[in-house]
């Protein structure tokens, strides 16, 4: 065979449909995308200006060490540059982490309903994954702890979790870390941490002094830079130094570096983004209750909705009416759809179409 056997077992990640594809396939002029948890405001104007200025330099390779990017982000977080590593989105960071720490005969633990790339990237690398069911739509950390064996090397936790929007609190995370064997690494993915509106959410950065805790964050969501693909991991400098050995050079492009440096200084944009998301969430909760439609309370910028029928069918019907949501078949939630919180006009149109479809 030409291909490695484990590759044949991989089911590729299926992202939300692009607006252009839906317009082309269905001949629609107006399409609203609420499928990929993107920022409905777009990107910060400061970031956009930085991208324009960087355009004249794209004939040059970017800084392979991300010096100015590390400096700017570390100062914004109260860390040192040695605490950080950057990647081409969180996907590459997951790959780097697995390649760096997990031997061929070791295993990884995560949930059975969470960000799909944890399992997909592990499969591509030929690593075993143990999946623990959610409990009331949230990570069951106690059951995860019980699954740790002598061959366990990594635990992936998305907090908040995608696609459920639920979270594990400070006490639960602290208890897991306290019980964690020293040779097992806990990876906490905080991709949606900027949207948190609860008081008991754990700040993962407080745990990185431990030699076996890695925190992942991204600039794709709240910062509106999904198209540039840039994220980072924070950990003890020793852990970061190991990961740097597995990182490809020039993995964060020039425009992405410049855009992030500009974006993290635009505090007003983040405040506005949070307001749009939190106000939109309240509207959608109220509208869904009026429709008699159940949903999972979320601390993120999306809501998991129980349509009580074939979710793929609902997705397809909404698509024909110009609304892109995410069906949850790939996650094993066949009667659910996931909707990203958009601008007020988009949220209203989503409810109108959902009412019509249901």
N, C-alpha and C positions, 0 to 999 in steps of 0.2 A: 504493500500500500504506500502511496505517496504521502498521505497525511497521518499525523500522529493520532492514535486511537482516541485520546481524550477530546480532541477537537470535534470528532463526530458526535459527541454527547452534548456539545454546547448549543444552547438555543440563544441566538444573538439577541441583544437588547433592541427593543422596538421603541423608538422615541415618539413623541407627539407629532402628528402630521403638520408639516409646514403650511403656512397660509398660501404660498404660491402654488403648492401641489393641489390643494383643494380648489382654488380658483380655476386651475387648468383642467382638472378632472371633471368638475361639476358645472363649469361655466358660470360661476358666481362672481359678482362684482364686489360685494361686501362680505368679508369673512372675519369673524372674531375668534382669536385663538386663546383658549383658556385651558390648555392641556399640559404645559410644560413648566409651570410654576415660575414663569419669567416675571420681571418687573414691568407692570403695565405703563409706568411712566417713561420707560426707556432707560437711557444712561444719563448720568450727570453731565451737564453742559461743560463743566471743567474737564471731564474725561474725554468728551467729544473733541474739545479744542486740543487737548494733548495728542489725540490720535491724528488730527490733521497736521499738527506740527511735526509729528514723527514720520509722516508719509514720505518726506523728502530724503529720509535716511534708510529706507528699506533695502537699499543695495548693500548695506553693511549687516554683518551678523550682530545679533543682540549680545549683551553682556551675559556670558554663560554662567557667571556666578551670581547674577541678580543683585549686585552690590547695593545700588540705590533703592531698589525695591525692598530688599531685606531691611535696609536702614529705616525707610519710611514706615513700613508695616510694624517692625519691632518697636519703634518709638510710639506708635499709636496704641500698641497693646501693653506697653510697659515691660517688654522683654528685651533680649539681646539678639542680634542677628544670628548668633550661633544656635538659637532656639528654633529656627525656622528653616523649612525647605519648601520650595515652590514647585508646582507641577502644571502640566497642561490640563487644567481642570482636576477635580477630585478623582476622576477615573484613573488618570496616570498615577496619582499618589497611592491609590489602592494597589495598583500593579507594583509600584516600587516597594511598598511595605511587604507584600507577599513574597516578592523576589528576594528581598533582603533578609527576611527572618524565618520563613517557613521551609523546613527541609522536606524532601520528597515523601518521607514516611510520617510527617506530622499533619495535624488537622486544624481546621478553622471552625469556630462556632459563631453562628449568627441566628437571626430569626427566620421563620419560614415565610414571613410576609414583611419584607423590608426592601431597601434599595437593591435592585436586581444585580447590580454590578459586583457586589461582594462575591456572590456565588459564581457569576459568569467569569470574572477575571481569575478566580481561584481555579475554575475548571480549565481555562485556557492554560494555566500554569501547571496543570496536573496535580492539584492539591485537593485533598478530601475536605468536604464541608459537612458539618453537623448542624441541622436546622431545628430550632426549638419553637414550638407554636407560641403565638401571642396569647396573652390572657386579657380578656376584655379590651382587645384591640391595642394593647401596649406590650412592650417587652417584658417578659417574665424573667427577671434577673436571677431569682432564686433557682428556677429550673435550669437556667444557663450554667449557673455555678455547679450544679449537680452533674452536668454533662462533661465537665473538665476531667480529662484523664492524663495519663503520662505522656501522651502524644499530642496534646493540645498546645498550640503555640500562639494563636491569635483569637481574639474575640472582637467582632465588629458590632457596634451598637450605633444606630442612627438616632440622634436625640436633638430635635424632635424626629419622629419616625416618618419616613415616606414609604407607603402612601397614606398612612392612617392619620397623621397630624398629632399623634399622642406623644407623651414624653414620660421619662422616668425622673423622679425627683432627686433632690440633693441627698436625702437619707439613703435612698435605694442605691444610688451610684456609689456613695461612700462606703456602704456595707460591702458591695461587690469588690471594690478596690482593696478594702481591708482583708478580705478573704482570698484574694488572688495570689496564686503561687508566684514567686519571684521570676520564674522563667516563662510566664504567660503574659503576653502583651495585650492590653485593652486599647482598642481604637474606638474613640468616640467621634462620630461624624456630626458636626454641628452646622451643617449646610444652611439650616433654616433658623439658626439661633438669633438672628437680628429681629425676628418677628415675635419673640416671646413676650407674653403679657401676663405671666404668673410669677409669684414671688419665690416659689420653692424650686425653681429651675437651677440646676448646678452649673457653675461657671467652670468649664473643663480646664481652662488654663491654670486653675489653682492646683491641679493634680499633676502637672507635667514635671515637677521636681522628682517624681517617682521615675525609676528607670524603666518602668513597663507600662507607661500611659502615653498615648499619642492622640492629639486632638486634630481633627481635620475641619477646615472651613473653606468657603468658596466666595468668589466675587461674582458668581453667575446670577445669584438671586437678588438680594436686597440692593446690590450695587449696579445691577442691570448690565453686566458685562458678559453675559452667557456666550455671545458670539466670539469672544476673544479667548475663552477657555483658560482661566487661571484660578488656581486655588493654592492653599498652603497647608502644611502640617506643622504643628508645634509640639516639641518634646524636649526631653533632656538632651543637651548638646552631644552626648555620647551616642544616643540613639540616632540623632540627626546625622552625625558623621558617618554612621554605617549606611544610612539611606542614601547619602550623597554618592556613595560608591556605585549604587545601582541606577542613579539618575542619568539620563542621557544629556549631553551638553546641548545648549541652546534650546531647551525644551519650553521656555516661556518666550514668546516672540516679542519683538521690539515694541509694537503698539500696545500689547497687553501690559508690559512693564510700565510704560509711560502713563497709560490710562489708569492703572491702579494707584499709582503715586498721586495722581490728580484727584481721583475719586475719594480716597480716604480722607482728604482734606475738606470735602464738601459735606459738612455736617447737616446743613439745611436740607440737602437732598434726601438723606437718610430719615430725617424727621418727617418730611413730606411723604416718603414711601411708607413708613410705619402708619401714618394717619390714614392713607388711602386703604391700606390692607385692613387695619382694625375697624375702620368705619364700614368698609365693604363687607367684612365678616359679620358684623352686627346686622346689616341689611339682609344678607343671604340667610342667616339663621332665622330671622323673622319671617322672611318670604317662604322658606322651606316649611316652617311650622304651619303657616297659613295653608300651604298646599297639602299638609299632612304627610310630608316626606321626612323620613328619618335620616339622620346624619351623625357622624362621629365628631364630637367637639374637638376643635383643632387649636393648637398654639402656633400654627404656621400660616403660610399664605395660600393654603389650599384646603378644601373640605372633601372628605370621603362621604359619598351619598349613597344610601340604600334605595335603589329604584324598584325593588321587589319584583323584578322581571329580568330578562336577559339584558345585561349591561351593554354587550356588544350591539344588540339591536337598538337600544336607546342611543348609543353613540352614533350609529349609522344614520338614524333618523334625524338627529340633531345636526349632523354633518351636512345633510342635504338642505338644511335651513340656515346654513352659514355659521354654525357654532361648533368649534372644535373643542371637545373635552377629551378625557382619557378613559378608555374602558379599562377595566381591571382584570381582564381574563388572564393576562400573563402573570398576575400576582395571585391567582387562585380565588379571586373575589368576584364570582361570575354575576352577581346581582347588584354590583356597585359600579359607579362612575366616580372619577375624581375631577373636581373643577378648581381651577386657579382663580383666586380673587382678583378681579380686574378693576377697571375704572367704573364709576357709577353707571354710565350708559351701558357698558358691557355687562355688568351684573344684572341690570334690569332686563336686557335683551335675553340673557341666559335664562332667567326665570320665566319669561314669556314663552320661550321655545320649549323649555322643560315642561311647562304646564300643558302646552299643546301636544307634545309627544306622549306624555303620560296619560 
